[in-house]
Amino acid sequence: MSKEQEMFALIDEFENSSLNARNFCKTKGVVPSTFYYWKKKKARMESPGSGGFIAISPNIVKDGSLELIYPNGIRLRLEASQFPLISKLLRLY
């Protein structure tokens, strides 16, 4: 079992316990700062858009352009004539 798996299992155990974090850490012999580090890491991994990416819904419009609709309702329309330039820009990163 990796350290990550071990700590995530410990966090799951904590969430199913009736103890507060301080008492749980004391009982398990875990340093609270370590526990909170892994708890935050687990929460980030389980939240949508983790890693800085979010899910988007692309639509191809009749004129061949691409419209990206973000979850918050923002729409980004990319003209087909711009695709080669956009492709080059994306490769820079």
N, C-alpha and C positions, 0 to 999 in steps of 0.2 A: 504494500500500500504506500503510495507516494505521500509526501508531506501535505500536499494540497488535499488529497483525498481524506487523509487523516483529520486535518483541520475542518474540512467541510462536514465530515461526519460528526465531529465534536460540536460544531455550530448547530447542526440538525438536532443533536441530542439536547443542547441548551434550549432551543426553541420549543422542544416538547417537555421541558422541565418546568417546575414551578419556581425555580431559583432565579434571583436577579444575577446579572452578569458577574458582579464582583464575587458573590458567594459561589457561583458555578466555577469560576476560574480557580478560586481557592481550593474547592473540593477536588478539582481535576489536576491541580498543580501547574496551571498555565498562567503565564504572566499576562495580566490584563491588556497591556499594549499589543502583545502578539495576538491575543484573541480578537481584539478590535480590528487589527490589520486584516486578518483573514475574514472576519465578518464583513468588512467593507468590500474586500476583494470578491467575495462570493456574491454579495448584493449587486456589484457592478456587472459581474458575469451573467447574472440571471435577468438583469434589466434589459428591455428592448433597446437596440441601438448601441449595445455595448461595442467598444472598439472604435467609437467615433463614427460608425456608419449607421444609417437608418434605412429602413425599407422604403422604397418608392414604387410608384405605379406608372410605368411609361406607357404612353399612348402614341401610336403613329397617326398623325392627322392626314386628311385627304391630300394635302399638297406635298406630302413626303417628309414634313418636318416632324420632330420628336417633341412631345410635350411630357415633362416630368411633373407629376403631382405628388407633392410631399404630404405626409400625414397631417400637417398643420394647415393644409389647404393652399399653400403657396404653389403656384404653377410656373414652371420654367419652360419656355418654348424655344427650341433650337432649330434653326432653319437648316434644311438639308445641305445647302451650299456651304455651311459652316462645319460640317462633320469632319472633313480632313484636318482643319485647323484645331478643332476640339480634340481630336485623336492625338495630334502632336503635343498639345498642351498637357493632356493626361499622362503621356509617356514621360514627361519631364519629371513627374513625381513618382 
